[in-house]
Amino acid sequence: MTGRVVVTGAGGYIGRHVVAELLRRDFDVVACDLALSGIDVRATLLTDDIFAADHGLYDRLGCPDTLIHLAWKDGFVHNALSHMENLSAHVRFLTHMAEAGCARIAVMGTMHEVGYHEGVVDENTPCVPLSQYGVAKNALRQSMMLWMANRATTFCWLRAFYIVGDDVRGNSIFSKIAQAVAKGERTFPFTSGQNRYDFIDIDNLARQIVAASTQDAVTGVINVCTGQPVSLADRVERYIADNGYDIRLDYGAFPDRAYDSPEIYGDATKISEIMRNNHA
């Protein structure tokens, strides 16, 4: 499948990689964000107020076949009130794009919708989010799943888990370790590291996002993930070794947080089917 794809939030942590993967796949890409530095210039770069959702917005975005909606303010600040304040604007934008004729819409979700959970997460796992970010994302998912039902637009909700890579732009523990190394620190305060999570490299995540967003056969909630839980300690130690960092983890410096799931990972059944059928 080819065609025109709009990526909102194209200048963000995930967006740059999604744009690059779309271009690698020879899509006609419109990269939309408030700040466009660092985005591959082979894309059409566009700044626009997507929350205005005026009648000309779909045309200004190039009448896309596919929308990948990654834009989200304060994504790294999980209890910012902006998450709930902007919720209706996301709904207006997405419904506008569907009504204007966009054939496929994919929206970025998060495991933070789920809240505390032990074990595998599938599309039917109950969600009890524990942050403003999780509450807002979960509400958007519920609203759009209801609204999109029985409409012509293909709708996918792409639920991501723990992302590794491009750590200069990220805000994860991996980013914090990279920052500590840059400051010359030799130890890094750490928990027990026994929690087990679903880690995915950002370039692999981008491939999954593009594959899922540009097909029509598998829809609804799709976990973009590996489906393999790995302990935080093992994954961080591997990250340190892979990068040749001269720093060691100070285990037990911080207590394990009671609200962190001891093990949480995605059911990869749907994304595995998509990737098997994806020949790019």
FIMI-6469 format. One record per residue: x, y, z of N, C-alpha, C in turn; residue in one letter. Coordinates in steps of 0.1 Angstrom, whole numbers, plus 5000, padded with zeros to 4 digits. Layout:
BEGIN
XYZXYZXYZa...
END
This chain:
BEGIN
500849885000500050005000500950125000m500550224992501250354992500250464993t500650584993499650694994500250805003g499450905005499851015014499550985028r500551015037500350985051500751115059v499851165067500151275076500551215090v501651265095502151235109502051355117v501151365127501151475137502151445148t502751545154503751525164505051465157g505251505144506351455137507751485142a507751595149509051645155509351585168g508551495173508651445187509551315187g509751265199510651145201510351035192y509050995190508650885182508450935167i507951055166507551105153508651105142g509851145146510951155137511251015131r511150915139511450775134510350725125h509150755128507950715120508050785106v508450915106508550985093509650915085v510750885091511950815084511550685078a510750605086510350475081509350485070e508450585071507450605060508250635047l509150725048509950765036510750645031l511250565040511950445035511050355027r509750355031508750275024508150345012r508650465008508250534997506850594998d506350625010505150695011505350845009f504350915005504251055004503951115018d504851175025504751205039504551355041v503551395049503351525054503651525069v504751585073505151595087504651715093a503751705103503051825109503451835124c503951955128504251975142504452125144d504452165156504752305159506252345157l507052245159508552255157509052145148a509652185137509952095126511452065125l512352115134513752095132514051945134s515051895126515451755128514651655120g513651695113512751595106513351585092i513351465086513851435073513151535063d513951615056513451715047512851655034v512951535032512151475021510651475023r510251485035508851495038508451645036a507151655034506551795033506351835047t507051955051506951995065505952105066l505052085076503952175078503652205093l503552335096503052375109501652425107t500752365116499352405115498752375129d497752445132497052425145495952315142d496352195145495452085142494252085152i494352145163493252155173492152255168f492452335158491452425153490352345146a490852245139489852145132488852225123a489352335116488452405107488252335094d487352385087486852315075487952295064h488952375064490052365055491252285059g491252225071492352165077492752035069l491751955065492051835058492751865045y492251965038492852005025494352055027d494552135038495852185040496852075044r496351975050497151855053497351765041l496851805029497151735017496151625014g494951625020493951525017494551385019c495051355031495751225032494851105032p495450995028494850865029494850805043d495950845050496250785063496750895072t496250895085496650985095497250895106l498550935110499150875122499250985132i498450975143498351085152499151055165h500351125165501251105176501351225185l500751345180500951465188500251455201a501051495212500451495225501351585234w500751685239501551785248501851715261k503051745266503451705280503451555281d503851485271503851335272504751275282g505851345286506751295296506351345310f505351435311504851485324503551425327v503551315334502351225334501151285342h501351375351500251435359499951585355n500451625344500051755339498551765336a497951875340496551895337496251915322l497251945315497051965300496551835293s496751725299496351595293494751595292h494151635303492651635303492151765296m492851875297492451995291492351985276e493251915270493351905256492551785250n491851705259491251585254490151615243l489351705246488251735236488851785222s489951855223490551905210491051785202a491551685209491951555201490751495195h489651485202488451425197487951505185v487951635186487451725174488351705162r489651695164490551675153490351545146f490351435154490151305148488851285141l487751335147486451315141486451405128t487051515128487051605116487751535105h488951475108489651405097488951285092m488251215100487451105095486251145086a485551255091484451305084484851365070e486051425070486551485058486951385047a487151255051487451155041488751075043g489451095055490651015057490350865059c490950785051490550645050491050565062a492150595068492750525079493250615089r492950595101493450675113494050585123i495250615127495950535138496350645149a496050605161496350695172497350625182v498350705187499250645196498650635210m498750515215498250485229499450455238g499250405249500250385259499850275269t500850205275500550105285500050175298m500250315299499750385311498250395311h497550365300496150345301495750235310e496550135311496150015318496250035333v497250105338497550115352498249995358g498049965370498649855377498149725371y499049635367498549515361499749415362h499349285364500349175365500149085353e501049075344501048985333500749045319g500248965310500149015296498949105295v499049205286497949295283497549275269v496149245267495649235254494549345252d493849335241492949445237491749445247e491549345255490349335264490749355278n492049375281492449395295491849525301t491149515313490549625319491649735322p491249865320492149975322491650055334c492650075343492450165355493650255356v493750355348494950435347495150515360p496450535363496850595376497550735374l497350795363497950925360497051005351s497151135351496351225342496651185328q497851155324498251105311497450975307y497550885316496850755314495350775313g494750855322493350875321492850945308v493651045303493251115291493451015279a494450945278494650855267493550745267k493250695279492250595280490850645275n490550765280489250835276489250855261a490350895255490350915240490150785233l490850685238490650555231489150505232r488550515244487150475245486250555236q486450685236485650775228485750745214s486950725209487150705194486750565190m486850465198486450335195484950325193m484250405202482750415201482350485188l483050605186482650695175482950635162w484050555161484450505148483750375144m483050315154482350185151481350215139a481350115130480450115118480650235109n481850305110482150405100483150355090r483250425079484050385068485550385071a485950475080487350495083487850375091t489050325087489750215095490450285106t490150225119490750285131491550185138f492850235142493750155150494250235162c494250175173494850235185496050155189w497250225188498550165189499050175203l499050075210499450075225500950045226r501750135230503150115232503450085246a504650025249505149995262506350065265f507550005267508750075271509650085259y510150205256510850235244512350255247i513250195239514650215241515250275228v516150365229516850415217516650565215g517550625208517450775206517350845219d518150805228518050835242518350985246d518951055236519251195238517851275239v516951225231515651295230514551235240r514851125246513851055254513951105268g513051035277513051075291512950955300n513450845294513350715302514550695311s514650585318515850555326517050545317i516950505305518050495296518550635293f517650725290518050865288518850925300s518350885312518950945324520350885326k520550755323521850695324522750765314i522350785302523150855292523550995297a522651065303522951195308523951185320q523851085328524751065339526151035334a526250955324527550925318528151055312v527351135306527851255300528351355310a527851345322528351425333529551365341k529951245337531151185343530851105355g529551075358529251005370529550855368e529950785379530450655378529350555384r528450605391527350515397526050575394t524950495393523650545390522650475400f521950565408521050505419519950435412p519550315417518650225410517750155421f516750095416515850015424516449865425t515649775428516049635428516149585413s515449655404515449615390514749485387g513949435396513349305393512049315385q511449425384510249445376510549405361n509549335355509749285341508749365332r509349415321508649505312508849455297y508049515289508149485274508949605268d510249575265511049685259511149665244f511049775237511149775223512049885218i512949855208513849955202512950055194d513350175194512450275188512350265173i513350215166513350185152512350065149d512449965157511449855156510049905158n509849985168508550045171508050125159l508950205153508550285141508050195130a508750075128508349985117506949925120r506749895133505449835137504349945135q504650065139503650175138503250195123i504250205114503950225100503150105094v503649985097502949865092501549855097a501249885109499849875115499049985109a499550105107498750225103498350225089s499150145080498950155066498250025060t497549955069496849835064495449835070q494549755064493149755068492649635074d493449525074492949395078492849375093a493749435101493749425115493549555121v492449575129492049705135491849695150t491349805155491149815170492449835177g492449785190493649805198494749705193v495849765190497049685186498249715195i498749615202499949635210501149645200n501849755201503149765193504249735203v504749615202505549555213506249435209c507049375218507749255215507049135220t506249155230505549035236506448955246g507649015249508548935257508949025269q508548985281508949055293510449035297p511149135300512549125304512749215317v513549165326513649245339514349375336s513949475344514549605342516049605344l516549525354517949515356518749455344a518249345339518849285327518949385315d517849455313517749535301518649655303r518749715315519649835317521049785317v521349675323522749625323523249605308e522349555300522649535286522849665279r522049765282522149895276523549955280y523949945292525249995296526349925289i526249795288527349715281527349745266a526149755260526049775245526649915241d526550015250527050145248528550165253n529050065260530350075265530550185276g529450205284529450305294530250255307y531050345312531750315325530950365337d529850295340529050335351528350205356i528150205369527550085375526250125382r525350025383524050045390524250035405l523650125412523650115427522350055431d522249925431521049855434520549885448y519249905449518549935462518650075467g519250165459519350305463517950365464a517050325456515650365456514850245459f513750255467512850145469512050125456p511549995454510649975444509350045447d508750105436507450185438506250085439r505450105449504250015450503350015438a503250135431502350135420502950085407y504150045407504749985394504349845393d503849805381503549665379504749575380s504649465387505849375388506149315375p505149285366505449235353504249285344e504549345333503549395324504149395310i503449325301503949315287502749295277y502949325265501949325255501749185249g500449155246500149045237500449085223d501449015217501949055203501248985192a500048915195499448835184499048925172t498449035174497949115163499049185155k500049235162501149305155502049195148i502149075154502848965147502248935134s500848925134500148895121500349005111e500349135115500549245106501949235100i502949215109504349215104504549095095m503948985097504048865088503548895074r502448975074501849015061502449135055n503449195061504049315057505349285050n505549315037506649265029507649375026h507549495033508449605030509849585037a
END
